[in-house]
Amino acid sequence: MPVLAPKSYIEYRNEGYWVEGTRISLDSIVYAFQKGLSPESIVQSFPLLTLEQVYGAIAFYLANRADINVYLAAEEEAFDVMPQPLQTDDPALYNKLMAAKAVRQQGES
């Protein structure tokens, strides 16, 4: 029987984690997984991925959960302080969206 080489599913590039060989971020997979979506449902949301890639991404996340959670928190913080075009183009809509986000986050806590 031949010796099988381990397979890599996640790569680090452009200061982020990505499903290897794709433009799909690990963030997307992790957030779907945290919401309770099954790997099969995640594949339906990201049809460019195989079930194997989704399981590989989830396994990577679970093996590195503490570090990836820190990475995701830093990404969210960086996004939150980034100026949003909608903030200047339509401040009323922007404020409505921010209020809805705050309500959603309170419900998740």
Secondary structure, DSSP 8 states (H G I E B T S, - for coil): ---------EEEETTEEEETTSS-BHHHHHHHHHTT--HHHHHHH-TTS-HHHHHHHHHHHHHTHHHHHHHHHHHHHHHHHS--HHHHH-HHHHHHHHHHHHHHHHHH-
